[in-house]
Amino acid sequence: MLELLRERPNWLGALSVALTRPPGVPERRAGDDPWKAEASSRPRRITDDLAWLRLAFEDPAAHGLRPIPRRKAIAAWAPDPTAQEKLARLRERHVLEAAGFELTDVPAPERVAPPRFERQPAAKPAAPTRGR
């Protein structure tokens, strides 16, 4: 479940965390020729996932987030598997925390329909008997 814990997301703080290389990770584009097309595919950049999160915040349903009403957080969403994968990458790099979001592994609450009470026809009162 994705929860927004602040009044508004801190997009600038999240971007600054996303642009900071984690400790011990070398610059992966050193020596690359930017003009040479490469056939190898690179892993997605964390900033791509942050851009996705910004769009998902604006239009959750179109990006795999189902709103969950009545939570203690300001807002909460249940992600689909694709969104969960992106959010997990953002959580691992601490970008979600910097933006003011929290991703928990709590399953989304199931919608339970309230019991349905059918009107039963009223029982006919017994006919009064005359005592003899």
N, C-alpha and C positions, 0 to 999 in steps of 0.2 A: 504494500500500500504506500502510495506517495502522499505525503502531507506537507502543506505549506505552514510553517511555524511563525512567520512574520506577517506583518500587515501587507507588505509588498516584497517581491523577490529582489535581492541585491545582485542585479545582473553584472554590474561593474566588478564587484568583489569576486563573483564566480569566474568572470573572464580573466581576472588577474591570477587566480589559482590555476585555471586551465592553461594559461600561457607559461606558467612556471614549470620547468622540467623537474621531474621527481629526482631526489638525490640518487646518485650513482648511475643514472641513465645518460649515456652519451648522446650527443647530437646526432640524430639518425640521418640527417640530410647533408652531412659534411662530405664534400667531394662529389656530390651529385651534380650532374649537368642539367640545369633546368630547361634547356632548349632541346634536349634529347628525349624523345618519347620512349618510355620504358614499358615493356610488356608485363613486368611483374606488378602485382597488385600490393599496395601498402595497406596496413591496417588503418581503419578510420582514425581521423584525428579527434581528440577529445573536444576540440572547439566545434567540430561538426555536430557532436552529440549535444553540446550546449546550445547551438543554434536550433537544433531540433526541439530541445526543452523549451526554449523561448516561444517557438511556434505552437508547441503543445499547450503551453500555458494560455495562449490566446484562443486556441480552438481544440480543446481536449478530445472531443469525440472523433475528430478527423485524424488524430495522432495516436489512437489506441488507449486513451485514458477515459475510464467511465467514472463520472462524479459519484461520490459517496456522500449522502446527506447526513447531517447531524453528527458531526465529529467534534472532539474538543479542539482540534486544530482549526485554523482559519478556513482551510479547504483541504479536501482529501479526494484522491482518485485511486481507482483500481486499474493497474496497467495490464494490457494484454501481453503475451510472451515476447513479442518484438520490442515493445516499449520497455518491458522489464529488463531486457538485455542492455538497452541503451542506458537506462537509469542505474543499473548495477555498475556499468563502467564509470558513470559520473560519480557514484558513491565511492568507488575504489580510489579515485583521484581526489576526493574531498571537495569536488566542485558543487555537489548538491548541498552540502553543509554550508559552504560559503554563500550560496544563493539564498539560503533560508529554508531549504526543503529537507525532509527526512524520508528515506526509503526504508520501510520495515518489511520484514518477511512474514508479517501477519497476513493470512489469507483474507481476501475480500469477503465482507459479510454477505451471506446468501440472503436473497430477498425471500422472506417467508410470507406467504399470503395468510392473512388472518383467517381464523375459522369462519366458515360460512354458516350462518344460522338461517335455516329455511323456515318460513312460516308454515306451521302445521295448521290444518283446518281445526277449528274449535270443535271440541266434542259436543254433541247435542246433549243438552240436559235431559235427564230421565223424565219421562212424563209423570206428572203427579198421579199417584194412585189414591183413590178414595177408600178410605178405610171403612169396612162394613162389619 
